[in-house]
């Protein structure tokens, strides 16, 4: 259901998975930012991330999933990749994904959104700050939005006024990163910036509650409701096919 491509970026070649719908285009498209376990396992070995791409493709979305940890050797420690991760590199990588969707190498797209879980939730927020033509952004329990990373770029929360599209937030009330107080801060920043947003918070759900490969975290009822909320959101903002 997916194919592997290599994108040229200012910081080297970036492996990227593409999930194509079965129907003819033009399609609504989604850039999918991965969660942190991918830093160790790699995209194609992460069953959860593959399932995310497959499910959205089945609903008519052309999905592009870049390997944003390509800046390090595959066998580099996950802690090194996490601690050295830079937002300026990531922005360049996301712009390469945007260019892939624009340059005609893939089926024609009608609109583009972005989403991510965990680490990818922070990246989705960051992408919404720097890709002004996105039409929808979904943040699934994204932590560290209030934190700057290596390289000296500002914390993504401080860039909320650069977001030009509606934003969906999905969070567990038992999470600690982001905590409910952090989520309140996210909502406040978006409100202050005039960004249209909707947040859904789930009791008895913690961090990573959509990851069905993690039996300790997975909360099936909350996860499936969050899927419905996200599909409805993207249908309204990015479109359907």
Secondary structure, 3 states (H helix, E strand, C coil): CEEEEEEEECCEEEEEEEECCCCCCCEEEEEEECCCCHHHHCHHHCHHHHHHHHHHHHCCEEEEEECCCCCCCCCCCHHHHHHHCEHHHHHHHHHHHHHHHHCCCCCCEEEEEEEEECHHHHHHHHHHHHCCCCCEEEEECCCCCCCCCECCCCCHHHHHHHCCCEEEEEEECCCCCCCHHHHHHHHHHHHHHCCCEEEEEECCCCCCCCCCCCCCCCCHHHHHHHHHHHHHHHHHHCCCC
